Amino acid sequence: MRRFELHRDQDVTGISGVGVVAEGVVFSDGTTVVRWIVGDHQSTVIWRGVESVEAIHGHGGATQIVWVD
């Protein structure tokens, strides 16, 4: 299991703001869980892998995955 945070330098959508916007974990089978910790629409989302998270939420480099572990 490996933890990460999503660090957003620019809020492309105008929804989540900047800074640490989500926390996540990648399990040993690749399953990835993201917990959005800011804004009015906090949620928990399960993804097939961290690559999907980056593809959807990376916004061309405006958001980085920063590994905690």
PDB file of N, H, CA, C and O in Angstrom:
ATOM      1  N   MET A   1       0.857  -1.174   0.000  1.00  0.00           N
ATOM      2  CA  MET A   1       0.000   0.000   0.000  1.00  0.00           C
ATOM      3  C   MET A   1       0.899   1.232   0.000  1.00  0.00           C
ATOM      4  O   MET A   1       1.903   1.276   0.711  1.00  0.00           O
ATOM      5  N   ARG A   2       0.531   2.235  -0.804  1.00  0.00           N
ATOM      6  H   ARG A   2      -0.285   2.199  -1.381  1.00  0.00           H
ATOM      7  CA  ARG A   2       1.337   3.447  -0.917  1.00  0.00           C
ATOM      8  C   ARG A   2       0.420   4.668  -0.934  1.00  0.00           C
ATOM      9  O   ARG A   2      -0.544   4.722  -1.698  1.00  0.00           O
ATOM     10  N   ARG A   3       0.729   5.643  -0.087  1.00  0.00           N
ATOM     11  H   ARG A   3       1.512   5.600   0.534  1.00  0.00           H
ATOM     12  CA  ARG A   3      -0.111   6.848   0.021  1.00  0.00           C
ATOM     13  C   ARG A   3       0.429   7.974  -0.850  1.00  0.00           C
ATOM     14  O   ARG A   3       1.625   8.055  -1.130  1.00  0.00           O
ATOM     15  N   PHE A   4      -0.503   8.852  -1.277  1.00  0.00           N
ATOM     16  H   PHE A   4      -1.475   8.786  -1.050  1.00  0.00           H
ATOM     17  CA  PHE A   4      -0.121  10.031  -2.053  1.00  0.00           C
ATOM     18  C   PHE A   4      -1.083  11.176  -1.761  1.00  0.00           C
ATOM     19  O   PHE A   4      -2.136  10.999  -1.149  1.00  0.00           O
ATOM     20  N   GLU A   5      -0.682  12.344  -2.221  1.00  0.00           N
ATOM     21  H   GLU A   5       0.173  12.487  -2.718  1.00  0.00           H
ATOM     22  CA  GLU A   5      -1.551  13.527  -2.189  1.00  0.00           C
ATOM     23  C   GLU A   5      -1.610  14.102  -3.596  1.00  0.00           C
ATOM     24  O   GLU A   5      -0.665  13.958  -4.371  1.00  0.00           O
ATOM     25  N   LEU A   6      -2.711  14.747  -3.922  1.00  0.00           N
ATOM     26  H   LEU A   6      -3.479  14.864  -3.292  1.00  0.00           H
ATOM     27  CA  LEU A   6      -2.805  15.507  -5.163  1.00  0.00           C
ATOM     28  C   LEU A   6      -2.544  16.965  -4.823  1.00  0.00           C
ATOM     29  O   LEU A   6      -3.282  17.577  -4.052  1.00  0.00           O
ATOM     30  N   HIS A   7      -1.485  17.513  -5.409  1.00  0.00           N
ATOM     31  H   HIS A   7      -0.885  17.016  -6.036  1.00  0.00           H
ATOM     32  CA  HIS A   7      -1.121  18.921  -5.214  1.00  0.00           C
ATOM     33  C   HIS A   7      -1.493  19.677  -6.480  1.00  0.00           C
ATOM     34  O   HIS A   7      -1.024  19.350  -7.570  1.00  0.00           O
ATOM     35  N   ARG A   8      -2.323  20.674  -6.331  1.00  0.00           N
ATOM     36  H   ARG A   8      -2.704  20.941  -5.446  1.00  0.00           H
ATOM     37  CA  ARG A   8      -2.803  21.434  -7.481  1.00  0.00           C
ATOM     38  C   ARG A   8      -2.185  22.822  -7.464  1.00  0.00           C
ATOM     39  O   ARG A   8      -2.363  23.580  -6.510  1.00  0.00           O
ATOM     40  N   ASP A   9      -1.452  23.153  -8.531  1.00  0.00           N
ATOM     41  H   ASP A   9      -1.307  22.538  -9.306  1.00  0.00           H
ATOM     42  CA  ASP A   9      -0.841  24.478  -8.689  1.00  0.00           C
ATOM     43  C   ASP A   9      -1.812  25.479  -9.297  1.00  0.00           C
ATOM     44  O   ASP A   9      -1.756  26.676  -9.015  1.00  0.00           O
ATOM     45  N   GLN A  10      -2.695  24.968 -10.131  1.00  0.00           N
ATOM     46  H   GLN A  10      -2.740  23.996 -10.360  1.00  0.00           H
ATOM     47  CA  GLN A  10      -3.675  25.813 -10.820  1.00  0.00           C
ATOM     48  C   GLN A  10      -5.008  25.076 -10.820  1.00  0.00           C
ATOM     49  O   GLN A  10      -5.062  23.888 -11.139  1.00  0.00           O
ATOM     50  N   ASP A  11      -6.084  25.774 -10.463  1.00  0.00           N
ATOM     51  H   ASP A  11      -6.040  26.739 -10.203  1.00  0.00           H
ATOM     52  CA  ASP A  11      -7.409  25.172 -10.447  1.00  0.00           C
ATOM     53  C   ASP A  11      -8.079  25.404 -11.796  1.00  0.00           C
ATOM     54  O   ASP A  11      -8.769  26.404 -11.995  1.00  0.00           O
ATOM     55  N   VAL A  12      -7.869  24.482 -12.707  1.00  0.00           N
ATOM     56  H   VAL A  12      -7.309  23.670 -12.546  1.00  0.00           H
ATOM     57  CA  VAL A  12      -8.361  24.611 -14.074  1.00  0.00           C
ATOM     58  C   VAL A  12      -9.880  24.692 -14.128  1.00  0.00           C
ATOM     59  O   VAL A  12     -10.426  25.434 -14.943  1.00  0.00           O
ATOM     60  N   THR A  13     -10.573  23.942 -13.275  1.00  0.00           N
ATOM     61  H   THR A  13     -10.130  23.339 -12.612  1.00  0.00           H
ATOM     62  CA  THR A  13     -12.034  23.880 -13.316  1.00  0.00           C
ATOM     63  C   THR A  13     -12.716  24.914 -12.418  1.00  0.00           C
ATOM     64  O   THR A  13     -13.911  25.168 -12.565  1.00  0.00           O
ATOM     65  N   GLY A  14     -11.961  25.511 -11.488  1.00  0.00           N
ATOM     66  H   GLY A  14     -10.990  25.304 -11.368  1.00  0.00           H
ATOM     67  CA  GLY A  14     -12.549  26.475 -10.567  1.00  0.00           C
ATOM     68  C   GLY A  14     -13.361  25.838  -9.458  1.00  0.00           C
ATOM     69  O   GLY A  14     -14.198  26.501  -8.846  1.00  0.00           O
ATOM     70  N   ILE A  15     -13.129  24.555  -9.186  1.00  0.00           N
ATOM     71  H   ILE A  15     -12.449  24.016  -9.683  1.00  0.00           H
ATOM     72  CA  ILE A  15     -13.930  23.842  -8.187  1.00  0.00           C
ATOM     73  C   ILE A  15     -13.153  23.529  -6.915  1.00  0.00           C
ATOM     74  O   ILE A  15     -13.662  23.736  -5.813  1.00  0.00           O
ATOM     75  N   SER A  16     -11.934  23.036  -7.053  1.00  0.00           N
ATOM     76  H   SER A  16     -11.520  22.868  -7.948  1.00  0.00           H
ATOM     77  CA  SER A  16     -11.232  22.492  -5.883  1.00  0.00           C
ATOM     78  C   SER A  16     -10.196  23.419  -5.273  1.00  0.00           C
ATOM     79  O   SER A  16      -9.731  23.157  -4.164  1.00  0.00           O
ATOM     80  N   GLY A  17      -9.823  24.469  -5.941  1.00  0.00           N
ATOM     81  H   GLY A  17     -10.200  24.682  -6.843  1.00  0.00           H
ATOM     82  CA  GLY A  17      -8.802  25.362  -5.411  1.00  0.00           C
ATOM     83  C   GLY A  17      -7.404  24.844  -5.680  1.00  0.00           C
ATOM     84  O   GLY A  17      -7.209  23.964  -6.518  1.00  0.00           O
ATOM     85  N   VAL A  18      -6.427  25.393  -4.966  1.00  0.00           N
ATOM     86  H   VAL A  18      -6.585  26.108  -4.285  1.00  0.00           H
ATOM     87  CA  VAL A  18      -5.030  25.015  -5.146  1.00  0.00           C
ATOM     88  C   VAL A  18      -4.473  24.458  -3.838  1.00  0.00           C
ATOM     89  O   VAL A  18      -5.112  24.551  -2.789  1.00  0.00           O
ATOM     90  N   GLY A  19      -3.283  23.880  -3.913  1.00  0.00           N
ATOM     91  H   GLY A  19      -2.765  23.804  -4.764  1.00  0.00           H
ATOM     92  CA  GLY A  19      -2.665  23.244  -2.756  1.00  0.00           C
ATOM     93  C   GLY A  19      -3.010  21.765  -2.726  1.00  0.00           C
ATOM     94  O   GLY A  19      -3.283  21.171  -3.769  1.00  0.00           O
ATOM     95  N   VAL A  20      -3.001  21.168  -1.549  1.00  0.00           N
ATOM     96  H   VAL A  20      -2.779  21.650  -0.702  1.00  0.00           H
ATOM     97  CA  VAL A  20      -3.367  19.754  -1.401  1.00  0.00           C
ATOM     98  C   VAL A  20      -4.884  19.659  -1.482  1.00  0.00           C
ATOM     99  O   VAL A  20      -5.595  20.174  -0.618  1.00  0.00           O
ATOM    100  N   VAL A  21      -5.369  19.000  -2.521  1.00  0.00           N
ATOM    101  H   VAL A  21      -4.792  18.582  -3.222  1.00  0.00           H
ATOM    102  CA  VAL A  21      -6.817  18.919  -2.739  1.00  0.00           C
ATOM    103  C   VAL A  21      -7.383  17.525  -2.495  1.00  0.00           C
ATOM    104  O   VAL A  21      -8.593  17.363  -2.337  1.00  0.00           O
ATOM    105  N   ALA A  22      -6.506  16.514  -2.464  1.00  0.00           N
ATOM    106  H   ALA A  22      -5.523  16.646  -2.592  1.00  0.00           H
ATOM    107  CA  ALA A  22      -6.984  15.144  -2.265  1.00  0.00           C
ATOM    108  C   ALA A  22      -5.878  14.291  -1.665  1.00  0.00           C
ATOM    109  O   ALA A  22      -4.690  14.581  -1.800  1.00  0.00           O
ATOM    110  N   GLU A  23      -6.314  13.229  -0.996  1.00  0.00           N
ATOM    111  H   GLU A  23      -7.279  12.993  -0.886  1.00  0.00           H
ATOM    112  CA  GLU A  23      -5.406  12.224  -0.451  1.00  0.00           C
ATOM    113  C   GLU A  23      -5.760  10.898  -1.109  1.00  0.00           C
ATOM    114  O   GLU A  23      -6.910  10.661  -1.477  1.00  0.00           O
ATOM    115  N   GLY A  24      -4.763  10.042  -1.250  1.00  0.00           N
ATOM    116  H   GLY A  24      -3.828  10.234  -0.950  1.00  0.00           H
ATOM    117  CA  GLY A  24      -5.059   8.780  -1.887  1.00  0.00           C
ATOM    118  C   GLY A  24      -4.169   7.661  -1.436  1.00  0.00           C
ATOM    119  O   GLY A  24      -3.185   7.854  -0.721  1.00  0.00           O
ATOM    120  N   VAL A  25      -4.549   6.470  -1.882  1.00  0.00           N
ATOM    121  H   VAL A  25      -5.348   6.314  -2.463  1.00  0.00           H
ATOM    122  CA  VAL A  25      -3.766   5.274  -1.594  1.00  0.00           C
ATOM    123  C   VAL A  25      -3.857   4.347  -2.799  1.00  0.00           C
ATOM    124  O   VAL A  25      -4.904   4.217  -3.432  1.00  0.00           O
ATOM    125  N   VAL A  26      -2.721   3.703  -3.099  1.00  0.00           N
ATOM    126  H   VAL A  26      -1.870   3.809  -2.584  1.00  0.00           H
ATOM    127  CA  VAL A  26      -2.677   2.669  -4.130  1.00  0.00           C
ATOM    128  C   VAL A  26      -2.445   1.348  -3.408  1.00  0.00           C
ATOM    129  O   VAL A  26      -1.453   1.188  -2.697  1.00  0.00           O
ATOM    130  N   PHE A  27      -3.360   0.405  -3.593  1.00  0.00           N
ATOM    131  H   PHE A  27      -4.166   0.535  -4.171  1.00  0.00           H
ATOM    132  CA  PHE A  27      -3.250  -0.895  -2.957  1.00  0.00           C
ATOM    133  C   PHE A  27      -2.338  -1.807  -3.777  1.00  0.00           C
ATOM    134  O   PHE A  27      -1.997  -1.490  -4.916  1.00  0.00           O
ATOM    135  N   SER A  28      -1.952  -2.929  -3.198  1.00  0.00           N
ATOM    136  H   SER A  28      -2.229  -3.186  -2.272  1.00  0.00           H
ATOM    137  CA  SER A  28      -0.982  -3.824  -3.827  1.00  0.00           C
ATOM    138  C   SER A  28      -1.446  -4.362  -5.181  1.00  0.00           C
ATOM    139  O   SER A  28      -0.611  -4.731  -6.007  1.00  0.00           O
ATOM    140  N   ASP A  29      -2.758  -4.417  -5.428  1.00  0.00           N
ATOM    141  H   ASP A  29      -3.436  -4.117  -4.757  1.00  0.00           H
ATOM    142  CA  ASP A  29      -3.250  -4.891  -6.727  1.00  0.00           C
ATOM    143  C   ASP A  29      -3.430  -3.756  -7.732  1.00  0.00           C
ATOM    144  O   ASP A  29      -3.919  -3.982  -8.839  1.00  0.00           O
ATOM    145  N   GLY A  30      -3.036  -2.532  -7.354  1.00  0.00           N
ATOM    146  H   GLY A  30      -2.638  -2.349  -6.455  1.00  0.00           H
ATOM    147  CA  GLY A  30      -3.142  -1.382  -8.245  1.00  0.00           C
ATOM    148  C   GLY A  30      -4.381  -0.535  -8.034  1.00  0.00           C
ATOM    149  O   GLY A  30      -4.419   0.618  -8.463  1.00  0.00           O
ATOM    150  N   THR A  31      -5.397  -1.084  -7.382  1.00  0.00           N
ATOM    151  H   THR A  31      -5.367  -2.021  -7.034  1.00  0.00           H
ATOM    152  CA  THR A  31      -6.609  -0.315  -7.101  1.00  0.00           C
ATOM    153  C   THR A  31      -6.227   0.962  -6.363  1.00  0.00           C
ATOM    154  O   THR A  31      -5.434   0.935  -5.422  1.00  0.00           O
ATOM    155  N   THR A  32      -6.798   2.075  -6.799  1.00  0.00           N
ATOM    156  H   THR A  32      -7.442   2.097  -7.564  1.00  0.00           H
ATOM    157  CA  THR A  32      -6.437   3.382  -6.263  1.00  0.00           C
ATOM    158  C   THR A  32      -7.687   4.077  -5.732  1.00  0.00           C
ATOM    159  O   THR A  32      -8.712   4.132  -6.413  1.00  0.00           O
ATOM    160  N   VAL A  33      -7.596   4.604  -4.520  1.00  0.00           N
ATOM    161  H   VAL A  33      -6.764   4.560  -3.968  1.00  0.00           H
ATOM    162  CA  VAL A  33      -8.704   5.319  -3.901  1.00  0.00           C
ATOM    163  C   VAL A  33      -8.268   6.761  -3.673  1.00  0.00           C
ATOM    164  O   VAL A  33      -7.187   7.019  -3.144  1.00  0.00           O
ATOM    165  N   VAL A  34      -9.119   7.694  -4.078  1.00  0.00           N
ATOM    166  H   VAL A  34      -9.997   7.485  -4.508  1.00  0.00           H
ATOM    167  CA  VAL A  34      -8.847   9.130  -3.907  1.00  0.00           C
ATOM    168  C   VAL A  34      -9.950   9.731  -3.049  1.00  0.00           C
ATOM    169  O   VAL A  34     -11.135   9.518  -3.307  1.00  0.00           O
ATOM    170  N   ARG A  35      -9.556  10.479  -2.033  1.00  0.00           N
ATOM    171  H   ARG A  35      -8.594  10.652  -1.824  1.00  0.00           H
ATOM    172  CA  ARG A  35     -10.486  11.202  -1.165  1.00  0.00           C
ATOM    173  C   ARG A  35     -10.274  12.686  -1.371  1.00  0.00           C
ATOM    174  O   ARG A  35      -9.235  13.229  -0.992  1.00  0.00           O
ATOM    175  N   TRP A  36     -11.264  13.354  -1.977  1.00  0.00           N
ATOM    176  H   TRP A  36     -12.108  12.914  -2.285  1.00  0.00           H
ATOM    177  CA  TRP A  36     -11.217  14.806  -2.175  1.00  0.00           C
ATOM    178  C   TRP A  36     -11.517  15.470  -0.839  1.00  0.00           C
ATOM    179  O   TRP A  36     -12.555  15.201  -0.233  1.00  0.00           O
ATOM    180  N   ILE A  37     -10.618  16.336  -0.372  1.00  0.00           N
ATOM    181  H   ILE A  37      -9.775  16.554  -0.864  1.00  0.00           H
ATOM    182  CA  ILE A  37     -10.694  16.872   0.984  1.00  0.00           C
ATOM    183  C   ILE A  37     -11.029  18.361   1.027  1.00  0.00           C
ATOM    184  O   ILE A  37     -11.049  18.952   2.107  1.00  0.00           O
ATOM    185  N   VAL A  38     -11.287  18.968  -0.107  1.00  0.00           N
ATOM    186  H   VAL A  38     -11.270  18.488  -0.984  1.00  0.00           H
ATOM    187  CA  VAL A  38     -11.592  20.406  -0.148  1.00  0.00           C
ATOM    188  C   VAL A  38     -12.891  20.658  -0.909  1.00  0.00           C
ATOM    189  O   VAL A  38     -13.392  19.787  -1.621  1.00  0.00           O
ATOM    190  N   GLY A  39     -13.417  21.852  -0.745  1.00  0.00           N
ATOM    191  H   GLY A  39     -13.011  22.559  -0.167  1.00  0.00           H
ATOM    192  CA  GLY A  39     -14.581  22.272  -1.512  1.00  0.00           C
ATOM    193  C   GLY A  39     -15.897  21.762  -0.962  1.00  0.00           C
ATOM    194  O   GLY A  39     -15.950  21.091   0.068  1.00  0.00           O
ATOM    195  N   ASP A  40     -16.951  22.097  -1.675  1.00  0.00           N
ATOM    196  H   ASP A  40     -16.908  22.642  -2.512  1.00  0.00           H
ATOM    197  CA  ASP A  40     -18.303  21.724  -1.276  1.00  0.00           C
ATOM    198  C   ASP A  40     -18.687  20.316  -1.711  1.00  0.00           C
ATOM    199  O   ASP A  40     -19.720  19.796  -1.290  1.00  0.00           O
ATOM    200  N   HIS A  41     -17.862  19.696  -2.549  1.00  0.00           N
ATOM    201  H   HIS A  41     -17.023  20.118  -2.891  1.00  0.00           H
ATOM    202  CA  HIS A  41     -18.220  18.397  -3.127  1.00  0.00           C
ATOM    203  C   HIS A  41     -17.185  17.337  -2.775  1.00  0.00           C
ATOM    204  O   HIS A  41     -16.657  16.663  -3.660  1.00  0.00           O
ATOM    205  N   GLN A  42     -16.894  17.189  -1.485  1.00  0.00           N
ATOM    206  H   GLN A  42     -17.323  17.736  -0.766  1.00  0.00           H
ATOM    207  CA  GLN A  42     -15.941  16.178  -1.050  1.00  0.00           C
ATOM    208  C   GLN A  42     -16.494  14.793  -1.389  1.00  0.00           C
ATOM    209  O   GLN A  42     -17.692  14.534  -1.271  1.00  0.00           O
ATOM    210  N   SER A  43     -15.589  13.917  -1.811  1.00  0.00           N
ATOM    211  H   SER A  43     -14.616  14.128  -1.907  1.00  0.00           H
ATOM    212  CA  SER A  43     -16.034  12.585  -2.216  1.00  0.00           C
ATOM    213  C   SER A  43     -14.886  11.603  -2.129  1.00  0.00           C
ATOM    214  O   SER A  43     -13.727  11.986  -1.969  1.00  0.00           O
ATOM    215  N   THR A  44     -15.228  10.332  -2.237  1.00  0.00           N
ATOM    216  H   THR A  44     -16.169  10.021  -2.366  1.00  0.00           H
ATOM    217  CA  THR A  44     -14.253   9.253  -2.288  1.00  0.00           C
ATOM    218  C   THR A  44     -14.512   8.475  -3.563  1.00  0.00           C
ATOM    219  O   THR A  44     -15.644   8.079  -3.841  1.00  0.00           O
ATOM    220  N   VAL A  45     -13.444   8.255  -4.348  1.00  0.00           N
ATOM    221  H   VAL A  45     -12.525   8.577  -4.123  1.00  0.00           H
ATOM    222  CA  VAL A  45     -13.587   7.628  -5.659  1.00  0.00           C
ATOM    223  C   VAL A  45     -12.591   6.470  -5.769  1.00  0.00           C
ATOM    224  O   VAL A  45     -11.443   6.588  -5.340  1.00  0.00           O
ATOM    225  N   ILE A  46     -13.038   5.361  -6.343  1.00  0.00           N
ATOM    226  H   ILE A  46     -13.971   5.266  -6.691  1.00  0.00           H
ATOM    227  CA  ILE A  46     -12.180   4.203  -6.551  1.00  0.00           C
ATOM    228  C   ILE A  46     -11.850   4.109  -8.041  1.00  0.00           C
ATOM    229  O   ILE A  46     -12.737   4.175  -8.892  1.00  0.00           O
ATOM    230  N   TRP A  47     -10.550   3.954  -8.343  1.00  0.00           N
ATOM    231  H   TRP A  47      -9.829   3.900  -7.652  1.00  0.00           H
ATOM    232  CA  TRP A  47     -10.059   3.877  -9.719  1.00  0.00           C
ATOM    233  C   TRP A  47      -9.342   2.552  -9.934  1.00  0.00           C
ATOM    234  O   TRP A  47      -8.901   1.914  -8.979  1.00  0.00           O
ATOM    235  N   ARG A  48      -9.230   2.148 -11.175  1.00  0.00           N
ATOM    236  H   ARG A  48      -9.589   2.667 -11.951  1.00  0.00           H
ATOM    237  CA  ARG A  48      -8.512   0.925 -11.528  1.00  0.00           C
ATOM    238  C   ARG A  48      -7.018   1.062 -11.242  1.00  0.00           C
ATOM    239  O   ARG A  48      -6.369   0.089 -10.859  1.00  0.00           O
ATOM    240  N   GLY A  49      -6.470   2.265 -11.426  1.00  0.00           N
ATOM    241  H   GLY A  49      -6.998   3.056 -11.737  1.00  0.00           H
ATOM    242  CA  GLY A  49      -5.053   2.499 -11.189  1.00  0.00           C
ATOM    243  C   GLY A  49      -4.746   3.981 -11.102  1.00  0.00           C
ATOM    244  O   GLY A  49      -5.562   4.813 -11.499  1.00  0.00           O
ATOM    245  N   VAL A  50      -3.576   4.311 -10.587  1.00  0.00           N
ATOM    246  H   VAL A  50      -2.913   3.634 -10.265  1.00  0.00           H
ATOM    247  CA  VAL A  50      -3.180   5.704 -10.410  1.00  0.00           C
ATOM    248  C   VAL A  50      -3.029   6.415 -11.756  1.00  0.00           C
ATOM    249  O   VAL A  50      -3.150   7.638 -11.826  1.00  0.00           O
ATOM    250  N   GLU A  51      -2.766   5.664 -12.813  1.00  0.00           N
ATOM    251  H   GLU A  51      -2.667   4.670 -12.756  1.00  0.00           H
ATOM    252  CA  GLU A  51      -2.654   6.258 -14.153  1.00  0.00           C
ATOM    253  C   GLU A  51      -3.971   6.920 -14.574  1.00  0.00           C
ATOM    254  O   GLU A  51      -3.968   7.959 -15.232  1.00  0.00           O
ATOM    255  N   SER A  52      -5.083   6.312 -14.190  1.00  0.00           N
ATOM    256  H   SER A  52      -5.085   5.468 -13.655  1.00  0.00           H
ATOM    257  CA  SER A  52      -6.390   6.896 -14.502  1.00  0.00           C
ATOM    258  C   SER A  52      -6.605   8.199 -13.750  1.00  0.00           C
ATOM    259  O   SER A  52      -7.152   9.156 -14.298  1.00  0.00           O
ATOM    260  N   VAL A  53      -6.175   8.237 -12.496  1.00  0.00           N
ATOM    261  H   VAL A  53      -5.731   7.460 -12.050  1.00  0.00           H
ATOM    262  CA  VAL A  53      -6.295   9.462 -11.698  1.00  0.00           C
ATOM    263  C   VAL A  53      -5.523  10.586 -12.361  1.00  0.00           C
ATOM    264  O   VAL A  53      -6.030  11.699 -12.499  1.00  0.00           O
ATOM    265  N   GLU A  54      -4.300  10.296 -12.769  1.00  0.00           N
ATOM    266  H   GLU A  54      -3.888   9.391 -12.657  1.00  0.00           H
ATOM    267  CA  GLU A  54      -3.468  11.315 -13.411  1.00  0.00           C
ATOM    268  C   GLU A  54      -4.055  11.760 -14.748  1.00  0.00           C
ATOM    269  O   GLU A  54      -4.027  12.948 -15.070  1.00  0.00           O
ATOM    270  N   ALA A  55      -4.582  10.822 -15.526  1.00  0.00           N
ATOM    271  H   ALA A  55      -4.604   9.857 -15.265  1.00  0.00           H
ATOM    272  CA  ALA A  55      -5.161  11.153 -16.828  1.00  0.00           C
ATOM    273  C   ALA A  55      -6.368  12.074 -16.697  1.00  0.00           C
ATOM    274  O   ALA A  55      -6.533  12.996 -17.495  1.00  0.00           O
ATOM    275  N   ILE A  56      -7.210  11.830 -15.698  1.00  0.00           N
ATOM    276  H   ILE A  56      -7.075  11.081 -15.050  1.00  0.00           H
ATOM    277  CA  ILE A  56      -8.438  12.602 -15.523  1.00  0.00           C
ATOM    278  C   ILE A  56      -8.202  13.900 -14.767  1.00  0.00           C
ATOM    279  O   ILE A  56      -8.761  14.935 -15.132  1.00  0.00           O
ATOM    280  N   HIS A  57      -7.382  13.862 -13.718  1.00  0.00           N
ATOM    281  H   HIS A  57      -6.928  13.022 -13.422  1.00  0.00           H
ATOM    282  CA  HIS A  57      -7.257  15.013 -12.824  1.00  0.00           C
ATOM    283  C   HIS A  57      -5.935  15.766 -12.932  1.00  0.00           C
ATOM    284  O   HIS A  57      -5.745  16.773 -12.249  1.00  0.00           O
ATOM    285  N   GLY A  58      -5.022  15.300 -13.774  1.00  0.00           N
ATOM    286  H   GLY A  58      -5.177  14.482 -14.329  1.00  0.00           H
ATOM    287  CA  GLY A  58      -3.725  15.951 -13.915  1.00  0.00           C
ATOM    288  C   GLY A  58      -3.780  17.294 -14.606  1.00  0.00           C
ATOM    289  O   GLY A  58      -2.929  18.150 -14.362  1.00  0.00           O
ATOM    290  N   HIS A  59      -4.768  17.497 -15.466  1.00  0.00           N
ATOM    291  H   HIS A  59      -5.459  16.802 -15.664  1.00  0.00           H
ATOM    292  CA  HIS A  59      -4.968  18.763 -16.180  1.00  0.00           C
ATOM    293  C   HIS A  59      -3.675  19.266 -16.808  1.00  0.00           C
ATOM    294  O   HIS A  59      -3.301  20.428 -16.651  1.00  0.00           O
ATOM    295  N   GLY A  60      -3.000  18.368 -17.524  1.00  0.00           N
ATOM    296  H   GLY A  60      -3.304  17.424 -17.653  1.00  0.00           H
ATOM    297  CA  GLY A  60      -1.814  18.765 -18.267  1.00  0.00           C
ATOM    298  C   GLY A  60      -0.670  19.261 -17.399  1.00  0.00           C
ATOM    299  O   GLY A  60       0.109  20.110 -17.834  1.00  0.00           O
ATOM    300  N   GLY A  61      -0.554  18.751 -16.194  1.00  0.00           N
ATOM    301  H   GLY A  61      -1.187  18.062 -15.842  1.00  0.00           H
ATOM    302  CA  GLY A  61       0.530  19.146 -15.298  1.00  0.00           C
ATOM    303  C   GLY A  61       0.133  20.130 -14.222  1.00  0.00           C
ATOM    304  O   GLY A  61       0.960  20.474 -13.377  1.00  0.00           O
ATOM    305  N   ALA A  62      -1.118  20.601 -14.223  1.00  0.00           N
ATOM    306  H   ALA A  62      -1.790  20.321 -14.910  1.00  0.00           H
ATOM    307  CA  ALA A  62      -1.578  21.543 -13.199  1.00  0.00           C
ATOM    308  C   ALA A  62      -1.752  20.870 -11.841  1.00  0.00           C
ATOM    309  O   ALA A  62      -1.787  21.540 -10.809  1.00  0.00           O
ATOM    310  N   THR A  63      -1.862  19.542 -11.847  1.00  0.00           N
ATOM    311  H   THR A  63      -1.834  18.997 -12.685  1.00  0.00           H
ATOM    312  CA  THR A  63      -1.990  18.766 -10.606  1.00  0.00           C
ATOM    313  C   THR A  63      -0.938  17.672 -10.624  1.00  0.00           C
ATOM    314  O   THR A  63      -0.789  16.963 -11.620  1.00  0.00           O
ATOM    315  N   GLN A  64      -0.204  17.533  -9.515  1.00  0.00           N
ATOM    316  H   GLN A  64      -0.325  18.109  -8.706  1.00  0.00           H
ATOM    317  CA  GLN A  64       0.826  16.511  -9.420  1.00  0.00           C
ATOM    318  C   GLN A  64       0.467  15.491  -8.347  1.00  0.00           C
ATOM    319  O   GLN A  64      -0.138  15.817  -7.325  1.00  0.00           O
ATOM    320  N   ILE A  65       0.861  14.243  -8.611  1.00  0.00           N
ATOM    321  H   ILE A  65       1.353  13.979  -9.440  1.00  0.00           H
ATOM    322  CA  ILE A  65       0.779  13.197  -7.599  1.00  0.00           C
ATOM    323  C   ILE A  65       2.079  13.270  -6.809  1.00  0.00           C
ATOM    324  O   ILE A  65       3.166  13.124  -7.367  1.00  0.00           O
ATOM    325  N   VAL A  66       1.956  13.495  -5.514  1.00  0.00           N
ATOM    326  H   VAL A  66       1.072  13.614  -5.061  1.00  0.00           H
ATOM    327  CA  VAL A  66       3.122  13.570  -4.623  1.00  0.00           C
ATOM    328  C   VAL A  66       3.036  12.398  -3.663  1.00  0.00           C
ATOM    329  O   VAL A  66       2.103  12.292  -2.867  1.00  0.00           O
ATOM    330  N   TRP A  67       4.031  11.513  -3.753  1.00  0.00           N
ATOM    331  H   TRP A  67       4.789  11.599  -4.400  1.00  0.00           H
ATOM    332  CA  TRP A  67       4.020  10.309  -2.924  1.00  0.00           C
ATOM    333  C   TRP A  67       4.406  10.633  -1.498  1.00  0.00           C
ATOM    334  O   TRP A  67       5.404  11.314  -1.260  1.00  0.00           O
ATOM    335  N   VAL A  68       3.621  10.148  -0.544  1.00  0.00           N
ATOM    336  H   VAL A  68       2.811   9.595  -0.738  1.00  0.00           H
ATOM    337  CA  VAL A  68       3.862  10.333   0.879  1.00  0.00           C
ATOM    338  C   VAL A  68       4.749   9.196   1.394  1.00  0.00           C
ATOM    339  O   VAL A  68       5.652   9.417   2.201  1.00  0.00           O
ATOM    340  N   ASP A  69       4.482   7.986   0.919  1.00  0.00           N
ATOM    341  H   ASP A  69       3.748   7.807   0.263  1.00  0.00           H
ATOM    342  CA  ASP A  69       5.262   6.800   1.323  1.00  0.00           C
ATOM    343  C   ASP A  69       6.188   6.393   0.186  1.00  0.00           C
ATOM    344  O   ASP A  69       6.932   5.421   0.313  1.00  0.00           O
TER     345      ASP A  69
END
